[in-house]
């Protein structure tokens, strides 16, 4: 009986103390977003850019919001409205060398999407910048078009 009480006394505090919840919203990275990121990463490696390059969930969150705005006609398909989203990130993180690409496409194939991004003015140069952080956001409209935002930045480790 004494052993049971001792175990109970040792275990009981575990039920009362817990870690704090994350203060930010939960961000779910869609499969297509991850596939596009992997294509971009593989392209960078093939071109000799083999340094750290991560798909950051909080950058993905801002990219998703911007893609949602494009898909719903709130903003045009360009990078003009991204300042608000960069500001939200810069309030919390020390990023620099900020870059972005946006795209409206009917393709759901990550290889084709990468090709379309590379065909944009400065698309290849943008993807090959000195970068360490990436966030890909994808949303669709009622007609099946995909609206893609690729936010890119550098952060010192």
PyMOL CGO cylinders between C-alpha atoms (Angstrom):
from pymol import cmd
from pymol.cgo import CYLINDER

trace = [
    CYLINDER, 0.00, 0.00, 0.00, 2.86, 2.39, 0.80, 0.3, 1, 1, 1, 1, 1, 1,
    CYLINDER, 2.86, 2.39, 0.80, 4.36, 1.71, -2.60, 0.3, 1, 1, 1, 1, 1, 1,
    CYLINDER, 4.36, 1.71, -2.60, 1.07, 2.59, -4.31, 0.3, 1, 1, 1, 1, 1, 1,
    CYLINDER, 1.07, 2.59, -4.31, 0.85, 5.88, -2.40, 0.3, 1, 1, 1, 1, 1, 1,
    CYLINDER, 0.85, 5.88, -2.40, 4.42, 6.74, -3.34, 0.3, 1, 1, 1, 1, 1, 1,
    CYLINDER, 4.42, 6.74, -3.34, 3.75, 6.07, -7.01, 0.3, 1, 1, 1, 1, 1, 1,
    CYLINDER, 3.75, 6.07, -7.01, 0.54, 8.09, -6.83, 0.3, 1, 1, 1, 1, 1, 1,
    CYLINDER, 0.54, 8.09, -6.83, 2.37, 11.01, -5.21, 0.3, 1, 1, 1, 1, 1, 1,
    CYLINDER, 2.37, 11.01, -5.21, 5.05, 10.92, -7.90, 0.3, 1, 1, 1, 1, 1, 1,
    CYLINDER, 5.05, 10.92, -7.90, 2.60, 10.66, -10.80, 0.3, 1, 1, 1, 1, 1, 1,
    CYLINDER, 2.60, 10.66, -10.80, -0.09, 13.07, -9.58, 0.3, 1, 1, 1, 1, 1, 1,
    CYLINDER, -0.09, 13.07, -9.58, 1.89, 16.27, -10.36, 0.3, 1, 1, 1, 1, 1, 1,
    CYLINDER, 1.89, 16.27, -10.36, 2.11, 15.20, -13.99, 0.3, 1, 1, 1, 1, 1, 1,
    CYLINDER, 2.11, 15.20, -13.99, -1.63, 15.74, -14.30, 0.3, 1, 1, 1, 1, 1, 1,
    CYLINDER, -1.63, 15.74, -14.30, -1.51, 19.28, -12.93, 0.3, 1, 1, 1, 1, 1, 1,
    CYLINDER, -1.51, 19.28, -12.93, 1.48, 20.69, -14.76, 0.3, 1, 1, 1, 1, 1, 1,
    CYLINDER, 1.48, 20.69, -14.76, 1.54, 20.87, -18.51, 0.3, 1, 1, 1, 1, 1, 1,
    CYLINDER, 1.54, 20.87, -18.51, 3.51, 22.77, -21.07, 0.3, 1, 1, 1, 1, 1, 1,
    CYLINDER, 3.51, 22.77, -21.07, 2.17, 25.96, -22.61, 0.3, 1, 1, 1, 1, 1, 1,
    CYLINDER, 2.17, 25.96, -22.61, 0.28, 25.71, -25.86, 0.3, 1, 1, 1, 1, 1, 1,
    CYLINDER, 0.28, 25.71, -25.86, 1.72, 27.28, -28.96, 0.3, 1, 1, 1, 1, 1, 1,
    CYLINDER, 1.72, 27.28, -28.96, 0.71, 30.92, -29.13, 0.3, 1, 1, 1, 1, 1, 1,
    CYLINDER, 0.71, 30.92, -29.13, 0.43, 30.97, -32.92, 0.3, 1, 1, 1, 1, 1, 1,
    CYLINDER, 0.43, 30.97, -32.92, -2.24, 29.40, -35.08, 0.3, 1, 1, 1, 1, 1, 1,
    CYLINDER, -2.24, 29.40, -35.08, -1.96, 25.81, -36.24, 0.3, 1, 1, 1, 1, 1, 1,
    CYLINDER, -1.96, 25.81, -36.24, -0.74, 25.65, -39.83, 0.3, 1, 1, 1, 1, 1, 1,
    CYLINDER, -0.74, 25.65, -39.83, -1.28, 22.57, -41.91, 0.3, 1, 1, 1, 1, 1, 1,
    CYLINDER, -1.28, 22.57, -41.91, 1.01, 22.21, -44.90, 0.3, 1, 1, 1, 1, 1, 1,
    CYLINDER, 1.01, 22.21, -44.90, -0.87, 20.73, -47.84, 0.3, 1, 1, 1, 1, 1, 1,
    CYLINDER, -0.87, 20.73, -47.84, 0.68, 17.91, -49.82, 0.3, 1, 1, 1, 1, 1, 1,
    CYLINDER, 0.68, 17.91, -49.82, 0.88, 20.02, -53.01, 0.3, 1, 1, 1, 1, 1, 1,
    CYLINDER, 0.88, 20.02, -53.01, 2.66, 22.78, -51.06, 0.3, 1, 1, 1, 1, 1, 1,
    CYLINDER, 2.66, 22.78, -51.06, 5.25, 20.32, -49.83, 0.3, 1, 1, 1, 1, 1, 1,
    CYLINDER, 5.25, 20.32, -49.83, 5.70, 18.82, -53.31, 0.3, 1, 1, 1, 1, 1, 1,
    CYLINDER, 5.70, 18.82, -53.31, 6.27, 22.28, -54.84, 0.3, 1, 1, 1, 1, 1, 1,
    CYLINDER, 6.27, 22.28, -54.84, 8.78, 23.09, -52.08, 0.3, 1, 1, 1, 1, 1, 1,
    CYLINDER, 8.78, 23.09, -52.08, 10.62, 19.82, -52.80, 0.3, 1, 1, 1, 1, 1, 1,
    CYLINDER, 10.62, 19.82, -52.80, 10.76, 20.67, -56.52, 0.3, 1, 1, 1, 1, 1, 1,
    CYLINDER, 10.76, 20.67, -56.52, 12.18, 24.12, -55.72, 0.3, 1, 1, 1, 1, 1, 1,
    CYLINDER, 12.18, 24.12, -55.72, 14.72, 22.60, -53.31, 0.3, 1, 1, 1, 1, 1, 1,
    CYLINDER, 14.72, 22.60, -53.31, 15.77, 19.97, -55.86, 0.3, 1, 1, 1, 1, 1, 1,
    CYLINDER, 15.77, 19.97, -55.86, 16.12, 22.66, -58.55, 0.3, 1, 1, 1, 1, 1, 1,
    CYLINDER, 16.12, 22.66, -58.55, 18.32, 24.74, -56.24, 0.3, 1, 1, 1, 1, 1, 1,
    CYLINDER, 18.32, 24.74, -56.24, 20.53, 21.73, -55.44, 0.3, 1, 1, 1, 1, 1, 1,
    CYLINDER, 20.53, 21.73, -55.44, 20.83, 20.85, -59.14, 0.3, 1, 1, 1, 1, 1, 1,
    CYLINDER, 20.83, 20.85, -59.14, 21.98, 24.43, -59.78, 0.3, 1, 1, 1, 1, 1, 1,
    CYLINDER, 21.98, 24.43, -59.78, 24.64, 24.26, -57.04, 0.3, 1, 1, 1, 1, 1, 1,
    CYLINDER, 24.64, 24.26, -57.04, 22.69, 25.94, -54.21, 0.3, 1, 1, 1, 1, 1, 1,
    CYLINDER, 22.69, 25.94, -54.21, 23.03, 23.18, -51.64, 0.3, 1, 1, 1, 1, 1, 1,
    CYLINDER, 23.03, 23.18, -51.64, 23.00, 25.21, -48.41, 0.3, 1, 1, 1, 1, 1, 1,
    CYLINDER, 23.00, 25.21, -48.41, 20.22, 25.08, -45.84, 0.3, 1, 1, 1, 1, 1, 1,
    CYLINDER, 20.22, 25.08, -45.84, 16.78, 25.68, -47.37, 0.3, 1, 1, 1, 1, 1, 1,
    CYLINDER, 16.78, 25.68, -47.37, 13.81, 24.84, -45.18, 0.3, 1, 1, 1, 1, 1, 1,
    CYLINDER, 13.81, 24.84, -45.18, 10.04, 24.89, -45.61, 0.3, 1, 1, 1, 1, 1, 1,
    CYLINDER, 10.04, 24.89, -45.61, 9.04, 27.04, -42.63, 0.3, 1, 1, 1, 1, 1, 1,
    CYLINDER, 9.04, 27.04, -42.63, 5.50, 26.52, -41.38, 0.3, 1, 1, 1, 1, 1, 1,
    CYLINDER, 5.50, 26.52, -41.38, 5.04, 30.14, -40.28, 0.3, 1, 1, 1, 1, 1, 1,
    CYLINDER, 5.04, 30.14, -40.28, 6.13, 31.40, -43.72, 0.3, 1, 1, 1, 1, 1, 1,
    CYLINDER, 6.13, 31.40, -43.72, 3.77, 28.83, -45.26, 0.3, 1, 1, 1, 1, 1, 1,
    CYLINDER, 3.77, 28.83, -45.26, 0.95, 30.33, -43.17, 0.3, 1, 1, 1, 1, 1, 1,
    CYLINDER, 0.95, 30.33, -43.17, 1.46, 33.81, -44.64, 0.3, 1, 1, 1, 1, 1, 1,
    CYLINDER, 1.46, 33.81, -44.64, 1.81, 32.36, -48.15, 0.3, 1, 1, 1, 1, 1, 1,
    CYLINDER, 1.81, 32.36, -48.15, -1.45, 30.45, -47.68, 0.3, 1, 1, 1, 1, 1, 1,
    CYLINDER, -1.45, 30.45, -47.68, -3.27, 33.60, -46.62, 0.3, 1, 1, 1, 1, 1, 1,
    CYLINDER, -3.27, 33.60, -46.62, -2.01, 35.50, -49.66, 0.3, 1, 1, 1, 1, 1, 1,
    CYLINDER, -2.01, 35.50, -49.66, -2.95, 32.64, -52.00, 0.3, 1, 1, 1, 1, 1, 1,
    CYLINDER, -2.95, 32.64, -52.00, -6.41, 32.61, -50.43, 0.3, 1, 1, 1, 1, 1, 1,
    CYLINDER, -6.41, 32.61, -50.43, -6.74, 36.34, -51.10, 0.3, 1, 1, 1, 1, 1, 1,
    CYLINDER, -6.74, 36.34, -51.10, -5.75, 35.84, -54.75, 0.3, 1, 1, 1, 1, 1, 1,
    CYLINDER, -5.75, 35.84, -54.75, -8.13, 32.89, -55.19, 0.3, 1, 1, 1, 1, 1, 1,
    CYLINDER, -8.13, 32.89, -55.19, -11.01, 34.96, -53.83, 0.3, 1, 1, 1, 1, 1, 1,
    CYLINDER, -11.01, 34.96, -53.83, -10.26, 38.11, -55.82, 0.3, 1, 1, 1, 1, 1, 1,
    CYLINDER, -10.26, 38.11, -55.82, -9.23, 40.20, -52.81, 0.3, 1, 1, 1, 1, 1, 1,
    CYLINDER, -9.23, 40.20, -52.81, -5.86, 40.96, -54.41, 0.3, 1, 1, 1, 1, 1, 1,
    CYLINDER, -5.86, 40.96, -54.41, -4.55, 40.67, -57.96, 0.3, 1, 1, 1, 1, 1, 1,
    CYLINDER, -4.55, 40.67, -57.96, -2.19, 37.87, -58.95, 0.3, 1, 1, 1, 1, 1, 1,
    CYLINDER, -2.19, 37.87, -58.95, 1.00, 39.80, -58.24, 0.3, 1, 1, 1, 1, 1, 1,
    CYLINDER, 1.00, 39.80, -58.24, 3.26, 40.51, -55.28, 0.3, 1, 1, 1, 1, 1, 1,
    CYLINDER, 3.26, 40.51, -55.28, 2.00, 44.06, -54.64, 0.3, 1, 1, 1, 1, 1, 1,
    CYLINDER, 2.00, 44.06, -54.64, 0.03, 43.11, -51.52, 0.3, 1, 1, 1, 1, 1, 1,
    CYLINDER, 0.03, 43.11, -51.52, 2.67, 40.96, -49.85, 0.3, 1, 1, 1, 1, 1, 1,
    CYLINDER, 2.67, 40.96, -49.85, 4.09, 43.78, -47.69, 0.3, 1, 1, 1, 1, 1, 1,
    CYLINDER, 4.09, 43.78, -47.69, 1.48, 43.13, -44.99, 0.3, 1, 1, 1, 1, 1, 1,
    CYLINDER, 1.48, 43.13, -44.99, 2.52, 39.48, -44.81, 0.3, 1, 1, 1, 1, 1, 1,
    CYLINDER, 2.52, 39.48, -44.81, 6.24, 40.26, -44.76, 0.3, 1, 1, 1, 1, 1, 1,
    CYLINDER, 6.24, 40.26, -44.76, 5.58, 42.77, -41.96, 0.3, 1, 1, 1, 1, 1, 1,
    CYLINDER, 5.58, 42.77, -41.96, 3.76, 40.08, -39.95, 0.3, 1, 1, 1, 1, 1, 1,
    CYLINDER, 3.76, 40.08, -39.95, 6.79, 37.82, -40.29, 0.3, 1, 1, 1, 1, 1, 1,
    CYLINDER, 6.79, 37.82, -40.29, 9.34, 40.57, -39.63, 0.3, 1, 1, 1, 1, 1, 1,
    CYLINDER, 9.34, 40.57, -39.63, 7.56, 41.45, -36.37, 0.3, 1, 1, 1, 1, 1, 1,
    CYLINDER, 7.56, 41.45, -36.37, 8.67, 38.06, -35.02, 0.3, 1, 1, 1, 1, 1, 1,
    CYLINDER, 8.67, 38.06, -35.02, 11.64, 36.93, -37.11, 0.3, 1, 1, 1, 1, 1, 1,
    CYLINDER, 11.64, 36.93, -37.11, 14.84, 38.44, -38.47, 0.3, 1, 1, 1, 1, 1, 1,
    CYLINDER, 14.84, 38.44, -38.47, 14.53, 37.80, -42.19, 0.3, 1, 1, 1, 1, 1, 1,
    CYLINDER, 14.53, 37.80, -42.19, 16.22, 39.64, -45.00, 0.3, 1, 1, 1, 1, 1, 1,
    CYLINDER, 16.22, 39.64, -45.00, 16.74, 39.18, -48.74, 0.3, 1, 1, 1, 1, 1, 1,
    CYLINDER, 16.74, 39.18, -48.74, 12.95, 38.93, -49.13, 0.3, 1, 1, 1, 1, 1, 1,
    CYLINDER, 12.95, 38.93, -49.13, 11.68, 37.49, -52.41, 0.3, 1, 1, 1, 1, 1, 1,
    CYLINDER, 11.68, 37.49, -52.41, 8.41, 36.07, -53.69, 0.3, 1, 1, 1, 1, 1, 1,
    CYLINDER, 8.41, 36.07, -53.69, 6.82, 34.53, -56.73, 0.3, 1, 1, 1, 1, 1, 1,
    CYLINDER, 6.82, 34.53, -56.73, 3.09, 34.17, -57.38, 0.3, 1, 1, 1, 1, 1, 1,
    CYLINDER, 3.09, 34.17, -57.38, 1.30, 32.13, -59.99, 0.3, 1, 1, 1, 1, 1, 1,
    CYLINDER, 1.30, 32.13, -59.99, -2.19, 31.32, -61.23, 0.3, 1, 1, 1, 1, 1, 1,
    CYLINDER, -2.19, 31.32, -61.23, -2.26, 27.97, -63.01, 0.3, 1, 1, 1, 1, 1, 1,
    CYLINDER, -2.26, 27.97, -63.01, -4.56, 25.18, -64.06, 0.3, 1, 1, 1, 1, 1, 1,
    CYLINDER, -4.56, 25.18, -64.06, -1.85, 22.58, -63.47, 0.3, 1, 1, 1, 1, 1, 1,
    CYLINDER, -1.85, 22.58, -63.47, -1.86, 20.42, -60.36, 0.3, 1, 1, 1, 1, 1, 1,
    CYLINDER, -1.86, 20.42, -60.36, 1.53, 18.87, -61.19, 0.3, 1, 1, 1, 1, 1, 1,
    CYLINDER, 1.53, 18.87, -61.19, 4.49, 20.17, -59.17, 0.3, 1, 1, 1, 1, 1, 1,
    CYLINDER, 4.49, 20.17, -59.17, 6.93, 19.70, -62.08, 0.3, 1, 1, 1, 1, 1, 1,
    CYLINDER, 6.93, 19.70, -62.08, 4.80, 21.85, -64.39, 0.3, 1, 1, 1, 1, 1, 1,
    CYLINDER, 4.80, 21.85, -64.39, 4.28, 24.42, -61.63, 0.3, 1, 1, 1, 1, 1, 1,
    CYLINDER, 4.28, 24.42, -61.63, 8.05, 24.74, -61.14, 0.3, 1, 1, 1, 1, 1, 1,
    CYLINDER, 8.05, 24.74, -61.14, 8.48, 25.17, -64.90, 0.3, 1, 1, 1, 1, 1, 1,
    CYLINDER, 8.48, 25.17, -64.90, 5.85, 27.93, -64.88, 0.3, 1, 1, 1, 1, 1, 1,
    CYLINDER, 5.85, 27.93, -64.88, 7.58, 29.66, -61.96, 0.3, 1, 1, 1, 1, 1, 1,
    CYLINDER, 7.58, 29.66, -61.96, 10.91, 29.48, -63.79, 0.3, 1, 1, 1, 1, 1, 1,
    CYLINDER, 10.91, 29.48, -63.79, 9.35, 31.04, -66.91, 0.3, 1, 1, 1, 1, 1, 1,
    CYLINDER, 9.35, 31.04, -66.91, 8.33, 34.15, -64.98, 0.3, 1, 1, 1, 1, 1, 1,
    CYLINDER, 8.33, 34.15, -64.98, 10.44, 37.28, -65.31, 0.3, 1, 1, 1, 1, 1, 1,
    CYLINDER, 10.44, 37.28, -65.31, 13.35, 36.76, -62.89, 0.3, 1, 1, 1, 1, 1, 1,
    CYLINDER, 13.35, 36.76, -62.89, 11.80, 33.45, -61.77, 0.3, 1, 1, 1, 1, 1, 1,
    CYLINDER, 11.80, 33.45, -61.77, 15.02, 31.46, -62.03, 0.3, 1, 1, 1, 1, 1, 1,
    CYLINDER, 15.02, 31.46, -62.03, 17.12, 34.25, -60.51, 0.3, 1, 1, 1, 1, 1, 1,
    CYLINDER, 17.12, 34.25, -60.51, 14.66, 34.61, -57.63, 0.3, 1, 1, 1, 1, 1, 1,
    CYLINDER, 14.66, 34.61, -57.63, 14.75, 30.91, -56.79, 0.3, 1, 1, 1, 1, 1, 1,
    CYLINDER, 14.75, 30.91, -56.79, 18.56, 30.90, -56.89, 0.3, 1, 1, 1, 1, 1, 1,
    CYLINDER, 18.56, 30.90, -56.89, 19.02, 33.88, -54.55, 0.3, 1, 1, 1, 1, 1, 1,
    CYLINDER, 19.02, 33.88, -54.55, 20.91, 33.50, -51.28, 0.3, 1, 1, 1, 1, 1, 1,
    CYLINDER, 20.91, 33.50, -51.28, 17.99, 32.07, -49.28, 0.3, 1, 1, 1, 1, 1, 1,
    CYLINDER, 17.99, 32.07, -49.28, 17.42, 29.74, -46.34, 0.3, 1, 1, 1, 1, 1, 1,
    CYLINDER, 17.42, 29.74, -46.34, 13.66, 29.96, -45.75, 0.3, 1, 1, 1, 1, 1, 1,
    CYLINDER, 13.66, 29.96, -45.75, 10.73, 29.06, -47.99, 0.3, 1, 1, 1, 1, 1, 1,
    CYLINDER, 10.73, 29.06, -47.99, 6.98, 29.05, -47.61, 0.3, 1, 1, 1, 1, 1, 1,
    CYLINDER, 6.98, 29.05, -47.61, 4.67, 27.75, -50.33, 0.3, 1, 1, 1, 1, 1, 1,
    CYLINDER, 4.67, 27.75, -50.33, 0.96, 28.51, -50.11, 0.3, 1, 1, 1, 1, 1, 1,
    CYLINDER, 0.96, 28.51, -50.11, -1.63, 27.06, -52.48, 0.3, 1, 1, 1, 1, 1, 1,
    CYLINDER, -1.63, 27.06, -52.48, -5.36, 27.77, -52.71, 0.3, 1, 1, 1, 1, 1, 1,
    CYLINDER, -5.36, 27.77, -52.71, -7.88, 27.03, -55.44, 0.3, 1, 1, 1, 1, 1, 1,
    CYLINDER, -7.88, 27.03, -55.44, -10.89, 28.86, -56.81, 0.3, 1, 1, 1, 1, 1, 1,
    CYLINDER, -10.89, 28.86, -56.81, -14.27, 27.42, -57.79, 0.3, 1, 1, 1, 1, 1, 1,
    CYLINDER, -14.27, 27.42, -57.79, -13.05, 26.84, -61.36, 0.3, 1, 1, 1, 1, 1, 1,
    CYLINDER, -13.05, 26.84, -61.36, -10.12, 24.65, -60.26, 0.3, 1, 1, 1, 1, 1, 1,
    CYLINDER, -10.12, 24.65, -60.26, -7.36, 27.19, -60.82, 0.3, 1, 1, 1, 1, 1, 1,
    CYLINDER, -7.36, 27.19, -60.82, -4.50, 27.07, -58.33, 0.3, 1, 1, 1, 1, 1, 1,
    CYLINDER, -4.50, 27.07, -58.33, -3.12, 30.27, -56.82, 0.3, 1, 1, 1, 1, 1, 1,
    CYLINDER, -3.12, 30.27, -56.82, 0.42, 29.76, -55.63, 0.3, 1, 1, 1, 1, 1, 1,
    CYLINDER, 0.42, 29.76, -55.63, 2.54, 32.01, -53.44, 0.3, 1, 1, 1, 1, 1, 1,
    CYLINDER, 2.54, 32.01, -53.44, 6.21, 31.21, -52.87, 0.3, 1, 1, 1, 1, 1, 1,
    CYLINDER, 6.21, 31.21, -52.87, 7.73, 33.40, -50.16, 0.3, 1, 1, 1, 1, 1, 1,
    CYLINDER, 7.73, 33.40, -50.16, 11.52, 33.24, -49.85, 0.3, 1, 1, 1, 1, 1, 1,
    CYLINDER, 11.52, 33.24, -49.85, 13.90, 34.81, -47.36, 0.3, 1, 1, 1, 1, 1, 1,
    CYLINDER, 13.90, 34.81, -47.36, 17.21, 34.44, -45.63, 0.3, 1, 1, 1, 1, 1, 1,
    CYLINDER, 17.21, 34.44, -45.63, 17.65, 34.04, -41.89, 0.3, 1, 1, 1, 1, 1, 1,
    CYLINDER, 17.65, 34.04, -41.89, 20.93, 33.75, -40.08, 0.3, 1, 1, 1, 1, 1, 1,
    CYLINDER, 20.93, 33.75, -40.08, 21.33, 30.58, -38.08, 0.3, 1, 1, 1, 1, 1, 1,
]
cmd.load_cgo(trace, "trace")
